[in-house]
Amino acid sequence: MNMPDPQAMASAWMSQMTDPSAWQALFRPAPLDTSPVASLLKDAGATIPQQALEALRNDYLQKAAGLWQEFLSGKTPALADRRFAAPEWLSNPMSAFSAASYLLNAEFLTAMANAVEAGPRERQKIRFAVQQMVDAMSPANFLATNPEAQQKLIETKGESLTRGLSNMLGDMQKGRISLSDESAFEVGRNVATTPGQVVFENHLFQLIQYSPATPTVHQVPLLMMPPCINKFYILDLQPENSVVRYSVEQGNTVFLVSWRNPDASLGGTTWDDYVETGAIKAIEVTRAISGSDKVNAFGFCVGGTIMSTALAVLAARGEQPAASLTLLTTLLDFDDTGVLEVFIDETQVAMREKALAKGGLMPGRDLATTFSSLRPNDLVWNYVQSNYLKGKEPPPFDLLYWNSDSTNLPGPMFCWYLRNTYLENSLKEPGKLTVAGSPVNLGAIDAPVFVYGSREDHIVPWKASYASMHLLNPGKAGANRFVLGASGHIAGVINPASKNKRSYWTNDPAPATAPAAAVKGKGKAKARAEVEAGAAVPPAEQWFGGATEHLGSWWPEWAAFLAAHGGKNVSAPKKHGNADFQPIEPAPGRYVKVRAD
């Protein structure tokens, strides 16, 4: 099947930034019809059953006729879409009718995509491609059909258009859409400001040791592993929403890996390097400086995949350095990868391998474009309308400033990751992969685990996060704990305890006991172990069905988990590093300040 390439579609958006003629389309409406979808289905070799298509057609014609009658009678249609919430859309009958017609057409095209006869992966790709078309064709995206932008043009006597063109030209030079007032932030000045020192560095990462904020600390240090696909300061934005600062204030000696933003000199770096020279080295240095044999290991997103792989490699070597393991929105079982699945199939992975497997860089800009395409209305078209059509400047927002601070990835590492996890899902199979010379068995990691997922996460679906419960500590009923937070991949994690916002769910059942039928004919201890092993990790939906919702942040739950595995309280260290690992420079260090663009 000749499927569309979603990565190429997403990249095409940003390529328009350097083509002024392409931007002329923003100032004229684009008609919405079914021909692009028909062409897409034809190219993909997919079909829609005639009966289903006829039913869709009849439904559409009936609703279209009703909408036209409303327009003729002067009735303003309801617009249940936040893109058309401004009063300008309803005050102008033509604008209201334009928006309502668009929503009806969008409903029809989406229904066509959902009715396609194809395999699950192919259907998801078709739905994704159609959604990109539908979102791009909204009348809110064009000056000629956006009454808000037209009103702004009149009110400012053309100044909004002048500012919009200036904003557009500036973004064309940057090659990306401005999501935030980037002049408002500076790494180390008002983001990534938790005090500390870089106490180790190699060609791949710097290790930061943060200054204590309490007179005593838990004996076991916390080692935080952020994703290498983004910069670490998502965990240390500003004092009021910093995971790092909160962890320090809870009496933890916190060490954190700051990955280097790869340049051409790191173009040959592999997944093995990230595990051995990155994670395992960070564990070694943290233990040496703290004097503790154990660390409370922490991984966020891809950082959790790297940390878990490293602990499995160490387990194969006979080492168990983790007192506990925290995994935030992390994939270990890649069976359900959500909408990211549309970017990954054999053809696309082979294409990446041909270009990058032997060396080179996956540009951070391309990665950012991919993630923006997952939420185009929020991360693309919203800013096209505001920045360009209305001539507004984006307000300062620390999270979106971080979101625009891209990182590159080494080609060999990126290709290994795509094939062995997303495409072939081999990491979950004990012994199937060899990393840094050792077989990987996640079940061999001997440490209690705190697993967190976000309910509305589109990058790591919460049920995929929950799947780690089946892989870690097999047969140990009480060793794993799952907490589900509200919101998405980032906002769910960055939910400060001090603000008492959102909510989270827990389901911590009492230890199971073996029923008499299970005990009969077996040793009581063996029967109970079998029952507990089976009952300890229920299916995700069953877990949620019995879960309790709590208002506020899940952070205190995690802090209690760390405290339970932090050992005794000891005097806080009076200096950073030790005789072998002397402070190099103040946090946040040099590596995090290097920009990909």
N, C-alpha and C positions, 0 to 999 in steps of 0.2 A: 504494500500500500504506500502510495506516494504522499506521506503526511507532511503538513506544513512544519517549518522549523520555528518554534516559538522564540528561540534565542535570536534568530535572525530578525524576526518581527520586532522584538524588543529593542535590539540594537539599531534597527532602522529609525526608531524614534529619535535617538540621540544623534544619528548621522544627519538628520534634518537641521540640527543646530548650526551646521557649517554650510548650509545651503539656503541663502536668503530667499530664493524663489519659492522654496517649499513653504516658507512662513506666510506667503501671500494667502494661502488657504485659510489661515486663521481669520481673515477679514472678509470671507465670503462663505455662505452656507454650503454644506455638502448634502445632497439628497440621499435619503436612506432608502434603499431598496433591497430586494432579495438576491440580486445578481451576484454580489460578492460571496454570499453563502453558497449559492448554487455552484459557483466556480470552485469554491473550496471543497465542496462535497465531491464534485467531479474529479478534481485533482487527487483527492484522497481515495477515490474509488469506493466511497461510502454511498449508501442509499437510504431513503426514508420510505417506509411502506406506503403504498398509495392510499390506503384507507386512513392511515394516520395523517397523511398530508392533506387529504380532503377535509378531515375533521378540523384540522388547524386552519385551513383556508376558510371554511364556513364560519368558524368562531371569529376569525379576524374580520371578515366582511360584516358580520352582525355588529361587532363592536365599533367598527369604522363608521357604519351607517348611523349608529347611535350617537357617536361623537359629532358627526356632521350635522345631525338634527339639532344637537345641543348648540352648536355654533350658529346655525341659522336662526334659532330661537333666542339667541343672545345670552344663553346660560353659560356661565363660566365653568369649565371643567375642573374637577378636583385634581390636584397635582401632588400626589403622595410621594414626593421625592425631594430630598433636601437640596438638590442642585437647583430646584425651581421654587425654593421657599421664600425668596425675596418678594416683596409686594409688587415690584415692577412686572413680574411675570403674570400676575393676575389682573393688574390694572389695565393691561393692553390685551384686548381680545385676540388679536392675531398672535401675540407671543404665547398666550395661554393655549391657544389651539395648536401652535407649533410644538410646544412642549408636550401636550397631551398626545399629539400624533406621533411624536418621537417615542414616547413611552409605550404606546400601542405597538408600533413597529418593532421596538426593542423586545417586547414581550413575545411577539410572533417569531422573530429570528431566534431568540433563545429557546423557544419551544421547538422550533425546527431542529436545532442542535441537539436538544435532549431526546428527540425522536429518532435520531440516526441509528441505523443498524450497523454496529461495529463492536469490536472488542472493548473492554473497559478502558484500556490505555488510549486507544484511538479515539474513543468517544470523549475522553477528558481533553485530549488535544484539540479536537474540533470545538468543544464547548469553550475552551480557553481562547482559541483564535476568534471565534464569533464574538465573545465578550470584548476582546480588544477592539474589534470593529465597531460594536455597538457603543462602547464608551467613547471612542474617538469621534463618533458622528453626532454626539449630543449638540443640540442648538446652543447650549451654554458655552461651547468651545469656539464660537465664531462671532465676530463683531456684528455682522449683518443680522444675526438672529438672537443676540443677547441683549435684552432691554436694559439690564443693569449697566452693562458697559456703555450702551448708547446714552443712557441718562447721565452717567459720569462724564462722558464726552461733552455733552451739552453744558453741564454744570461748570466744568473747568475750562470751557471755551477752547477745547482741543488739547489742553495741557496733559490730560490723562493719556491721550494717544501718544504724545511726544515722550512722556515718561515710560510708557509701555514699550515703545520701540527701543528706547535706551536700555531698558531692562533686558529686552530680548537680545540686543546686540552684545551686551555684557555676558549673558549666559552662553551665547554662541561662541564667544572667545574661550569661556571656561569649558565648554562642551557638556554642560549639565544645567539643569534647572535649579535655581536658587530656592531652597526650601526655608531658609532662615536668614536673618541678618548676621552674616558671618563676621562682620566687623565687631560684633558685640562680645565675641568670645575669643579666648586665647588659652591654649592648653598650658596649664601650670600657673595661670593668672586667676581665672575664675571658673575653670573646669579642671578636674584632676588635681585638686589642691590638698588632699590629705597629706599631712607631713610624713616624711620618710626619707630613706636613702637607697640609692642603687648600690647593692652590696656584691653583685656579680654580673658579668656580662660575657657573652661569647658572640660569635657571628650571627646567631639566630635569635637571641633574646637577652633582655636585661631582667634581673631579679631585684624587685623592690622589697625592702623591709620597712614596714610602717612604724612610726613612733607610737609607743603605748599611750593610752589615754586614761588608764586606771593604775592605781598603785600596785595591784597584783594582777596576774594574768594566768590563764590556764596553761598548764605545763606543756600540753601538746599544741604546737603551732598550727595555724590554718594556712594552707598553700592554695592560692586561687589561680585557676587556669582559665583565662578568658578565651574566646574563639580567636583563631588567627585570621579569620576572614573579616574581622572588624578590630578596631582599636580598643584597648582594655578600658578606657575611661567611660564606657557605658556603665561600668560598675563604680565609677567615681566621678559623677558629673559635678554637682554642687553639694555643699555640706548637707543640705536638707534632704537630698535624694540619693546619697552615696551609700551603696552597699558596703564598700570598703570602710568608710568612716563608721558606719553602724557596727560592723564586725569588730573594729578596734574598740569602740565604746562598750561592747559587751565583754571585754576582758580577754580578747584574743590577740596573740602575737601574729600579725598578718604578714605573709609574704605573697607577692603577686608577680606573675610572669608578664612582662611587656614584650610582645613579639616585635621583631624587626619588620619594617615595611620592605619587602624584598625588592631589590633592584637586580640588574643583569648579573651581578656577581653571585647571586643566590639562585640563578635560573636552573641549576641542576639539583636543587635540594629535594629530597624524597620524604615520603611519609615516615620511613624509618628514622630519618634525621630528626623530624619533629618529635618523635617518641623518645629516641635515645639521647640526642644532643639537647633536646628541649625538655620534655617532661621529666625524664629520669634524672637528668642532670639537675633540674630544679629541685627535685625531691632530695637528692644527695646533698646539695648545698644547704637547703633548709634544715635538714637534720643536723648537719655539721655546725651550723651557726646556733641553732636553738639548743643543741645538746640532747634533743629528744630522739629516741629511736623511731618514734611514730609521728605521722603528720595527719591532721584532718584534711583530706584531699577534697578539692572542689573543682568542678568543671561546668562551664556554661556553654551550651550549644556544641559547636565543634570542639571546643576546649574539653567538654565532658567526654567526647569520643576519644580524643587524644589521651586524656588522663586515664580513662578506663583501659585503653589499650596498653598504656605504660604499666599500670598495676598488674595486668594479666601477664605481660612480659616478665616483670619482676617475680611474679608468682611462679612462673615456669623455671626461673633461676633459683627458686627456693627462698625468696624474700617476700615479706608481707609488711611493707612500711606504713600502711594506712590504718589509723585508728578508726577512721570512718571515711565515707565517700559521699559527697553531695553532688547530685546531677540536676542541673537546671535546664529545662527544655532541651534535653539531649536525646539524640537517636543512637541506640545500639542495635535495635532491630529495625531494619529499613524496609519492612514489608509495606508500611503505609507512610508515604512521604508527602501526602497531600498534593497540592497543586504543583509543587516543584517537579513532580513526576513528568510533567509535560516537556520539561527541558532535557530529560535523560532517557535515551534509548540506545540501542546498540549502534545505530548510525551516528548519532550525535557524539557518543563517547569515543567511537573509533575516529571520528573527525578530530576531536580534541587530542587524542593520542597521536595521531599522525602529525599534528602541528606542534605539540608540546611535550610529549612523553620523554623525549631525549634532551629536553632543555628549553628554556624560555619562560615567559611570564604570562599568567592569566591576568590581564589588566583589571585593576580595581574598578575602573569606570564601567567595564562590561558587567562585572558582578553587581554593581550598584544598579545598573539598568535592568538587569534580570529581576532583582528584588522589587524595584519600583513597578515593574510590569505586573506584579502580583496584586498590587492595589493601585491601579492607574488613576482612578478618580481622586484618591486621596493624595497620591505622591506625584502625579503628573498634571492632569487636567485642572485640578483645583488651582494650581499655581500658574498654569497658562492663563486661566481666566483672571486671576487676581493680579499677577505681575505684569502681564502683557496687555490684556484687553482693558483692564481698569487702571493700569499704571500705578498700582500700589507696590510698596516695598514690603517684603515679607518680615514679620515681626521676629525678634530674637526668641529662639527656642533651643535650649541646650541639647535636647534629644535629637532634633533635626539637624543641628550643627554637627553633632557626632555622626549622624547618618550620612552626611555628605563628605565626611573625612575618610575616604576609601583606602583600602589596602590591596596590594597585589598579592598573588599567590604563585609560588613556583610551579611550573608546568608539570614536572614529574610527580610532585606531591598531589596536585590537583587531579591529575589523571588517575592515579592509584586510588584516591578517595572516591572518585566517581564510579569507577568500575567495581571495586571490591565492596563498597557499601551500598550506594544507591542502586546500582545496576544489578549486581549479583547477590547482594545481601549475605556476604560470607562471614562478616564479623561475628554474627551470633552463633555460628557453627563451631563447636569446640575443636580446635586443632586444624581447622581448614586453612587458616592463614598463618604465615610465619612472618613476624615483624622483628627487626633487629636481631635476627638469628634465633628467635625463640617462638614456639607455637603459642597461639593466642587462644586462651580458654577463659572467657569472662567469668564463668562459674567458679574458677579457682581463686578469685579475689576473696580474701577472708577479712571482711570488714562490714559493719552495719552500714546501710545505705539510706540516704534521704533523697527521694526522687520527687522533683517538682515539675508539673506541667501547667500550661495556661489554656484555659477552656476555649478561647477563640483564636488560638495560635494557628496561622496558615502556613508556617514554615515547618514546625514540628507539631503535628496534631497531637492533642493531649493523650489520646489513646496510644499513640506511638511512643510517647514518653513513658506511659504506664507499662508498655511492653517490656521495659528494662526490668521490671519486677519479676518477670519470668526467667530472666537470664542470670541475675545476680543472686548469690546465696541460695542455690537450689537445695531444697530440703530443710531450710532453716526458717521456721514459721515467723519468728518475730524479728528477723534481722533487717527487713526492708520496711520502709514507711513511705507512703505516697501522699502528697498534698497537691490539690488542684486549686489554682488561682483563677480569678476572673481576668478578663481582657486578653490581650494578645502576646506575641512572642517577646516583645520588649516591655510594653506597659504593664504586663502582668508581673514581670520580674521586678521592675523598678517601681515598687509600691511601698513607699516609706511607712514605717510603723507610726511615725509621728503624725502623719496626716489622717490616719484612720479611714482610708478610702477603700472602696470596692469590697470584695469579700473573698472567701476561700472555703474549700470543702475538705473535710477529713472523714475517714472511716477506719477506725482502729478497733476491730472486734476483739473480744476476749479470746484467750487461747482456746483452741478447739480441743475437745475430748473425744476419744474414740468410742463409738457406739458398741454395744455388746456384740452385734452381728459382725463387726469388723474385727473384734478381739478374738472371737471364737476360732480355735484351731491355730492361733498364732501367739507368739509372745506378746504380752500386753504392751511393752515399750515399743516393739517393732510396729505393731498395729497402729498405735497412737501416732508414731512418727509418719506412717504412710498417710493417715487421715489428715494430719496437720499439713503435710507437704502438699496434698491435693487441695485443701481448703484455704491455704494461706494466701494464694494469689487467684482470686476469682476473676472472671472476665471483667473488662473495664466497665461495661454497662451495669453489671451487677454491683460492682464497687460503688458506682455513682448512685445507683438506686438506693443504697443503704447509707449514703454519706450524709453528713450534717454540715449545713452552711453556717459560717461564722462571718460576722461583719468585721471589716478592717483588714489589716495586712497579715500575711502569713509569715513575715520575718520573725516575730517572736517564737513561733513554732520551731523555726530553723535554729534560732539562737539557743533554745532549750536543748535541741538535739546536739549541737556542738558542745554545750556545757557538759552534757551527759558523757561525752567521749573526750573531754579535754583534760582529764587527769586532775591532779590536785592543783590548788592555787599556789603560785610561787611569786616572788618579788618580780616586778616588771624589769626587763633588761634596761640597764642604764646607758647602753650605747648600741649602735648598729654594727652588725657584722661581728667578726672576731679576728684573731691574729692572722688567720689564713685568708679571710675575705674582708678586706677593708672597704669602707665606704668609698664610692667612686664619684658620685655626684648626687645632688638632692633629687628626690622624686618630683616630677614623674619621669625624669631621665630624658635622654636625647632621642631614643628610638621612636617614642610615641609621637614626636613632633615632626617626623619626616612624612611629607604628604606624597601620595601616589601621583598627583597631578601637578 
